Amino acid sequence: MSGPYFIRGSVSLPEAELIWRFSRSSGPGGQHVNTSDSQVELRFDLAKTEALPEVWKARALERLASRLVGGVVSVRASEHRSQWRNRETAAVRLASLLAEATAPPPKPRRATKIPRGINERRLREKKARAQTKKGRSGRDW
């Protein structure tokens, strides 16, 4: 790997907690693909990790509940012919997935009153449009 993959701030994926698995990829590669294990599966035990703060971990466990199998999140990469590039892709994908899952919830939207002028202009434009359409009917000939 080319270095630590940061989730957010100074929190990064701990190399010791990453579980790598390699298998033959069904993608491009010609004769070489039949002999090399270029597909990468990267697993990270989210439930048991100590690398994430408790708040982040709880948030990620809740948001990724449909993707977890026994508290473990799994990411696959097989786009590239090279195992090394697939490892990089899988690690970046896992880091971005965890970054998105641990992000704080957005601030709730505050309801605001629509200004009177905007509402009046909308109604004026509706009336003008209705008049235009009414004028197209050929009843008053």
C-alpha positions as a Markdown table, in Angstrom:
| # | Residue | x | y | z |
|---|---|---|---|---|
| 1 | Met | 0.0 | 0.0 | 0.0 |
| 2 | Ser | 1.2 | 3.5 | -0.7 |
| 3 | Gly | 0.5 | 4.8 | 2.8 |
| 4 | Pro | -2.2 | 5.4 | 5.4 |
| 5 | Tyr | -5.7 | 6.0 | 4.1 |
| 6 | Phe | -7.3 | 8.7 | 6.1 |
| 7 | Ile | -11.0 | 8.5 | 6.9 |
| 8 | Arg | -11.4 | 12.0 | 8.3 |
| 9 | Gly | -9.1 | 14.3 | 10.1 |
| 10 | Ser | -6.2 | 12.3 | 11.6 |
| 11 | Val | -8.1 | 9.1 | 11.8 |
| 12 | Ser | -6.8 | 6.5 | 9.3 |
| 13 | Leu | -7.4 | 2.8 | 8.5 |
| 14 | Pro | -5.2 | 0.7 | 10.7 |
| 15 | Glu | -3.2 | -1.7 | 8.6 |
| 16 | Ala | -3.2 | -4.4 | 11.3 |
| 17 | Glu | -7.0 | -4.5 | 11.3 |
| 18 | Leu | -7.4 | -4.9 | 7.5 |
| 19 | Ile | -8.1 | -8.4 | 6.2 |
| 20 | Trp | -7.0 | -9.0 | 2.6 |
| 21 | Arg | -8.2 | -11.8 | 0.4 |
| 22 | Phe | -7.2 | -12.4 | -3.3 |
| 23 | Ser | -8.9 | -14.4 | -6.0 |
| 24 | Arg | -8.9 | -14.8 | -9.7 |
| 25 | Ser | -10.7 | -11.9 | -11.4 |
| 26 | Ser | -13.1 | -12.3 | -14.3 |
| 27 | Gly | -12.0 | -9.1 | -15.9 |
| 28 | Pro | -9.5 | -8.3 | -18.6 |
| 29 | Gly | -6.0 | -9.7 | -18.7 |
| 30 | Gly | -5.7 | -12.3 | -21.4 |
| 31 | Gln | -3.6 | -15.4 | -20.5 |
| 32 | His | -2.2 | -13.8 | -17.5 |
| 33 | Val | -5.6 | -13.6 | -15.8 |
| 34 | Asn | -5.8 | -17.4 | -15.5 |
| 35 | Thr | -2.7 | -17.6 | -13.3 |
| 36 | Ser | -2.8 | -14.6 | -11.1 |
| 37 | Asp | -5.1 | -13.6 | -8.2 |
| 38 | Ser | -5.8 | -10.0 | -9.2 |
| 39 | Gln | -9.3 | -9.6 | -7.6 |
| 40 | Val | -9.1 | -8.1 | -4.1 |
| 41 | Glu | -11.5 | -8.3 | -1.2 |
| 42 | Leu | -10.8 | -6.0 | 1.7 |
| 43 | Arg | -12.6 | -6.7 | 5.0 |
| 44 | Phe | -12.6 | -4.4 | 8.1 |
| 45 | Asp | -14.1 | -5.5 | 11.4 |
| 46 | Leu | -16.1 | -2.3 | 12.2 |
| 47 | Ala | -17.7 | -3.8 | 15.4 |
| 48 | Lys | -14.4 | -4.6 | 17.1 |
| 49 | Thr | -12.1 | -1.8 | 15.9 |
| 50 | Glu | -10.5 | 0.5 | 18.4 |
| 51 | Ala | -9.3 | 2.9 | 15.7 |
| 52 | Leu | -12.5 | 4.9 | 15.5 |
| 53 | Pro | -14.0 | 7.1 | 18.2 |
| 54 | Glu | -17.1 | 5.5 | 19.8 |
| 55 | Val | -19.5 | 8.1 | 18.3 |
| 56 | Trp | -18.2 | 7.5 | 14.8 |
| 57 | Lys | -18.3 | 3.7 | 15.3 |
| 58 | Ala | -21.9 | 3.8 | 16.5 |
| 59 | Arg | -22.9 | 6.1 | 13.6 |
| 60 | Ala | -21.1 | 3.8 | 11.0 |
| 61 | Leu | -22.6 | 0.6 | 12.5 |
| 62 | Glu | -26.1 | 2.2 | 12.2 |
| 63 | Arg | -25.6 | 3.5 | 8.6 |
| 64 | Leu | -23.9 | 0.5 | 7.2 |
| 65 | Ala | -26.1 | -2.1 | 8.9 |
| 66 | Ser | -27.3 | -3.5 | 5.5 |
| 67 | Arg | -23.8 | -4.0 | 4.3 |
| 68 | Leu | -22.4 | -5.6 | 7.5 |
| 69 | Val | -22.0 | -9.3 | 8.0 |
| 70 | Gly | -21.2 | -10.0 | 11.6 |
| 71 | Gly | -20.0 | -6.5 | 12.1 |
| 72 | Val | -17.5 | -6.7 | 9.2 |
| 73 | Val | -17.7 | -4.5 | 6.2 |
| 74 | Ser | -16.4 | -5.8 | 2.9 |
| 75 | Val | -15.2 | -4.1 | -0.3 |
| 76 | Arg | -14.2 | -5.7 | -3.6 |
| 77 | Ala | -12.1 | -4.4 | -6.4 |
| 78 | Ser | -11.3 | -6.1 | -9.7 |
| 79 | Glu | -11.3 | -3.3 | -12.3 |
| 80 | His | -7.5 | -3.4 | -12.9 |
| 81 | Arg | -5.3 | -6.2 | -14.3 |
| 82 | Ser | -2.8 | -5.6 | -11.5 |
| 83 | Gln | -3.4 | -6.8 | -8.0 |
| 84 | Trp | -1.5 | -3.8 | -6.6 |
| 85 | Arg | -3.8 | -1.3 | -8.3 |
| 86 | Asn | -6.9 | -3.3 | -7.1 |
| 87 | Arg | -5.5 | -3.1 | -3.6 |
| 88 | Glu | -5.2 | 0.6 | -3.8 |
| 89 | Thr | -8.7 | 0.9 | -5.3 |
| 90 | Ala | -10.2 | -1.3 | -2.5 |
| 91 | Ala | -8.4 | 0.7 | 0.3 |
| 92 | Val | -9.6 | 4.0 | -1.1 |
| 93 | Arg | -13.1 | 2.7 | -1.6 |
| 94 | Leu | -13.2 | 1.5 | 2.0 |
| 95 | Ala | -11.8 | 4.8 | 3.4 |
| 96 | Ser | -14.4 | 6.8 | 1.5 |
| 97 | Leu | -17.2 | 4.5 | 2.5 |
| 98 | Leu | -16.2 | 4.9 | 6.2 |
| 99 | Ala | -15.8 | 8.6 | 5.8 |
| 100 | Glu | -19.3 | 8.9 | 4.4 |
| 101 | Ala | -20.7 | 6.6 | 7.1 |
| 102 | Thr | -19.1 | 8.5 | 10.0 |
| 103 | Ala | -19.9 | 12.0 | 8.8 |
| 104 | Pro | -22.1 | 14.0 | 11.2 |
| 105 | Pro | -25.7 | 14.3 | 10.2 |
| 106 | Pro | -26.6 | 17.4 | 8.3 |
| 107 | Lys | -28.1 | 20.3 | 10.1 |
| 108 | Pro | -31.9 | 20.2 | 10.1 |
| 109 | Arg | -33.6 | 22.7 | 7.7 |
| 110 | Arg | -35.3 | 25.6 | 9.3 |
| 111 | Ala | -38.7 | 26.3 | 7.9 |
| 112 | Thr | -39.0 | 29.9 | 6.6 |
| 113 | Lys | -42.0 | 31.9 | 5.5 |
| 114 | Ile | -42.3 | 32.6 | 1.8 |
| 115 | Pro | -42.1 | 36.4 | 1.3 |
| 116 | Arg | -45.4 | 37.9 | 0.2 |
| 117 | Gly | -43.9 | 39.5 | -3.0 |
| 118 | Ile | -42.7 | 36.1 | -4.3 |
| 119 | Asn | -46.2 | 34.5 | -3.7 |
| 120 | Glu | -48.0 | 37.5 | -5.4 |
| 121 | Arg | -45.7 | 37.4 | -8.4 |
| 122 | Arg | -46.3 | 33.6 | -8.8 |
| 123 | Leu | -50.1 | 34.1 | -8.7 |
| 124 | Arg | -49.8 | 37.0 | -11.2 |
| 125 | Glu | -47.8 | 34.9 | -13.6 |
| 126 | Lys | -50.3 | 32.0 | -13.2 |
| 127 | Lys | -53.2 | 34.4 | -14.1 |
| 128 | Ala | -51.4 | 35.7 | -17.1 |
| 129 | Arg | -50.6 | 32.2 | -18.3 |
| 130 | Ala | -54.3 | 31.2 | -17.8 |
| 131 | Gln | -55.4 | 34.2 | -19.8 |
| 132 | Thr | -53.0 | 33.3 | -22.6 |
| 133 | Lys | -54.4 | 29.8 | -22.8 |
| 134 | Lys | -58.0 | 31.0 | -22.5 |
| 135 | Gly | -57.3 | 33.2 | -25.5 |
| 136 | Arg | -56.3 | 30.2 | -27.6 |
| 137 | Ser | -59.7 | 28.6 | -27.4 |
| 138 | Gly | -61.8 | 29.5 | -30.5 |
| 139 | Arg | -65.2 | 29.9 | -28.7 |
| 140 | Asp | -65.5 | 33.7 | -29.1 |
| 141 | Trp | -65.4 | 33.8 | -32.9 |
